[in-house]
Amino acid sequence: MKAVIMAGGFGTRIQPLSSSKTKPMLPVVNLPMIEHVINAVKKGGITELVILLYFKPEMIRNYFGDGSEFGVNIKYVLPEEDFGTAGAVKQAGEYLDDVFLVVSGDLITDFHIDEIVHFHNNKNSAATICLTSVEDPLQFGVVITDKTGKILRFLEKPGWGEVFSDTINTGIYVLEPEILDYIPQNKVFDFSKDLFPLLMSKDITLYGYKASGYWRDVGNPSSYRETVMDILRGKADISIPGKLLEYQNSLFYSSGSYSCEDVLLEGVVVFGNNVYIGGKSEIINSCIGSNVSIGNNVAISESIIWDNIDIGDNCILDNCVICDNVILGKNVYMKNGGIVAENTEVGDFVVFEKDILVWPDKQIEEDSILSSNLIWGDKWKKSIFEGGKVSALTNVELSPELAAKLGAAAGSILPNNCYVVVSRDYHTASRMLKLSFLGGLLSAGVNAYDLRMSSLPLAKLQMSLKGAEMGIHFRQSGTHDKFAEILFMQKTGIPIDAPIEENIERVYFRESFRRAHHEDIGEIVDVTDSHDVYIKNLAEKIHTEQLKLKKLKLVVDLFNGTTTGIFPRLLNMLGMDTIILNAYRDQKKLAKSYRNINNSIEEIEKIVVTLNADLGLIIFQNGEKFRLVTSSDGALNTVSTVFLILKMVDMTTEKKMKAYLPVMLPNVLDRELKNIRVERGKSVGVKPEVIQEYDLYVDAEFNIAFTSYSFCPDAMYNVVKILEMLSSLDMSVEDVLAMIPDFYFSHNVISCPFNKKGTVMRKMSEYSENLETFFMEGIKIRYNDQDVSVILIPDQYSANLHLYVESGNKDTDSDFALNLKEKIYKWIQE
């Protein structure tokens, strides 16, 4: 039997550790990571290996040779291109004429390989996937099996809203040779995204083996540090190189010569060869490479020191990684962690204030203070973006310097000399951040249409009219007055997707900015007619004469937002009798707490009743969201508003239409509509090519868009469209609402740590085993005998779960919500 070890990855996510080493060659307790993989495979009885190379192939080939020194026989395969995981294995087909193992070269595990193979053979399986449970399943393929191990459902790298279990694909497979027939030659083809779904579509049974033991995908700097520390703490049954020696109260491994007189060693300490440590120093739970000199009175704890390092006297290093060929001067303070990449020289008395990265080939002058805010050093190392948006404390975390760098990163991924649209609200901080961002953007050779102060619908219209590659909008948070936000939008106006986010982040963190020639620096084009263009465009899409015939009396609260200069003009043009509230600028009111919002709603409800108005309207600050207020029902919630619009469109349309609704929106109208075919789908990550297939699109927050006008919600257009349909039907909002069947719907937000989300979703999946269950997004259970539907969806960005319950009876709705919440809290505590 042979084993195929995939070792061709670029290691982008683990930068800067992989700046000079290919990821499988990163040292883990002083041995290359891939050597631990080879040891595990050899321990499982497999000595015939095929190693797939691509990035820096000579590094692995030179280290292992033909494998004889390591007790294995190695063949190397170097594809001409990056063909993906399965496509690369196809390149090794000439060596794979019998059952074979596939394993990644950049993971650490103590799984018993022979047990996985034994399971595969017993099941007479065509393909077996090794599975395990993890706290955060987002970076892996999530899998559900039945009690025999047969795989029932598989989803590659889901968002939290798609997670239905904490059981994941480990990237270890046992395959029969005929599986190679399903992999195309010389084409990009992935195991999880392409091959396994293809096999399941052809009714080829796949089995999953739930392995016990330690498994870790070493995907980023944090997981690298944690993996090494796990080994030192004995959490993984991984061989540590060197001779085990007794030294004080520590477990001390040494692979060669060392000198450490008058040195305190605690915990597990690993030395390479030629290690010198000066007197009065202490080393705690750390790994020291070869050719390392450490001065006097140095404290190193839970750190990883690579090769050829010189550390001066009186340094403090905690939770650090020091890469090859680094010099640290005297009195360097890294108490809060940090990573210093290779060929870097750090001067005396340098302080690392936070857990930050230093990229290769840097020189840091003495007495410098390297500072990085906690969010940038902790949370945002993993991701700057959340759903196409950057959000942080104004001028503290989201500073002008950061905005400029972000602008340069965004510009670097866009085509040279292209145009983007930039806009902002009227807050002074938004102007500051936009100007800083523009500096970075222009430096990358990208031009900007500058709308200055603008609502989001206006900006998105300009993006469409001008063919912009991207749109960027700067605003203060609508609910947190100390937070600023930068929104990034695709050509269609919807938020940028995960691949674009990752591309920007890659450039941002690597600082690999494109610098335009001085004659090719981008230009700014001021746009001064956006209001007139918007009104003209909207008027062309509405039957204005119909509206003028029925002069409605409206009370409108503009919430001191960005529509104050345009919506009153629009209503006046349509002949509405309007009373406008809060139509002035006040940057202190751009952010409103939920209490302030509720108070404002109560006030407009009273005004609508007092003035006997036909309708009350609230347009939120950025022009995307709105609320309707009636004299009898008060403020409508978002679900009722969606149903109102759907019902009116169904009654007024002259053609058959399609509507895309998120899976958690109640089903009460699905069969009531005669001219609209309702289709359900996930609420996040919906691509423009999907949206364009529908006439109406409802997003995750239950905002609705008429796609013939825009793929994005536009409060002003939606309100005018509602008024047009009410006039056409000669009905009131109350009349239309009375035609919608009664329903009860609750949305419960449940606090749940990130590391428990996968567990809860697995428990929910197990709980629903004998019920009618759907996995389109989260887990939906239908109780047909009681006319109840429940959906559990993990929040994509926060430590919360969302439980939606729909029923025909209020008491039933409350009972189901209460019972399920009790179960979920119990699962969280387990």
WOUR-V330056 format. One record per helix or strand of 3 or more residues. SS is the DSSP state (H for helix, E for strand). FROM is the first residue (numbers start at 1). LEN is the number of residues. If there is no record, write none. Layout:
ss=(SS	SS)
from=(FROM	FROM)
len=(LEN	LEN)
This chain:
ss=(E	H	H	H	E	H	H	E	H	H	E	E	H	E	E	E	H	E	H	H	E	E	H	E	E	E	E	E	E	E	E	E	E	E	E	E	H	H	E	H	E	H	E	H	E	E	H	E	H	H	E	H	E	H	H	E	E	H	E	E	H	E	E	H	H	E	H	E	E	H	E	E	H)
from=(2	12	23	33	48	57	68	73	84	93	100	107	113	127	141	150	160	167	177	191	206	215	221	243	250	264	275	282	292	299	309	316	320	326	338	356	374	379	389	400	419	428	447	456	470	483	498	524	530	544	553	567	577	587	594	615	626	638	657	676	688	696	704	715	733	744	754	772	779	784	788	800	810)
len=(5	3	3	11	6	8	3	6	8	3	5	3	11	7	5	7	3	9	6	11	5	3	12	5	5	8	3	7	3	3	3	3	3	3	3	3	4	4	6	14	6	16	7	11	7	7	13	3	11	6	5	7	5	3	17	5	5	15	6	6	4	3	3	15	5	8	14	3	5	3	7	8	20)
